[in-house]
């Protein structure tokens, strides 16, 4: 009897909660927390439900939004820089009988101590180190300049305060180093043979430059779209305050943490016991949730739908990177989740264009590097 009564009370709570939400025209954003259920025989059922609701989203006056849209051109210098990058990627190393110089590569054994104790992961054998690449602690690579093969060196360095290993952060350390070899880089010349090695149809220097320019123009167009979209979203968020339900933020944080763990697992990292602080993702998660609410309201209030032709083009573009593109296209159209991902992306871009048509848009001159490498350039 007790078990049956609990089942009936549970159904009453569930059904009455749903009816109450519909009656009050509420949109729950989280599962309810049910407290203090009173269900004495003959006295009905009473309880308290605590839950978050979706906020009322007020859209700004779009004509008041100001968006600086960047523009840039691919210059001859950009083309030359990319060709130089291609040359460096195909350099070869050759052993030399001289003292090491900057940009050389040395192969070394080393072991480090800090305050008389061995440093965790501070020991290696026959490890290649490019001098001047800045991959070792400050002072380490510079201390090997001028040294020769079979030489032993003692290096005294100081770890930065923000070193990943807190046990050595801000402390002095000593490394015993043995040099095995010194190598210099040989970089290929930019000629027709180099263009041929890259597999170009027009295996000439002119053909190489034309192909590089075409690829850079495509990358620049994508970067301009991404930067413009980011600025539209910033303007949309800055236009008004939006109360974001914490439950939605928590769910987004969990999703982002799970995605990060998946990425790390693909890189071979064991994520079973890897602690990842969700607070590191919280600000970004809050931004994503707020934008999602705003964009959904724009779509709903304007009865917008993803353009089928744009969706078809996007899927075709994705499929073109695979050998059996037709199978990839069929996979997307046969998988509701994958198709919805593409449709959501297309619809988001349509919303961005819709806002740009109504906002005050100014042109902002930029460069290829600023748009392609915003973190390095501070753009």
URVENNOR-V617200 format. One record per helix or strand. SS is the DSSP state (H for helix, E for strand). FROM is the first residue (numbers start at 1). TO is the last residue. Records with the same first field share a line. If there is no record, write none. Layout:
SS = FROM-TO / FROM-TO
//
This chain:
H = 2-23 / 62-64 / 76-89 / 142-144 / 192-197 / 205-238 / 246-266 / 278-301 / 308-319 / 325-334 / 336-356 / 368-372 / 374-377
E = 28-28 / 33-38 / 46-50 / 53-53 / 66-71 / 92-95 / 105-114 / 117-130 / 152-158 / 172-186 / 360-365
//
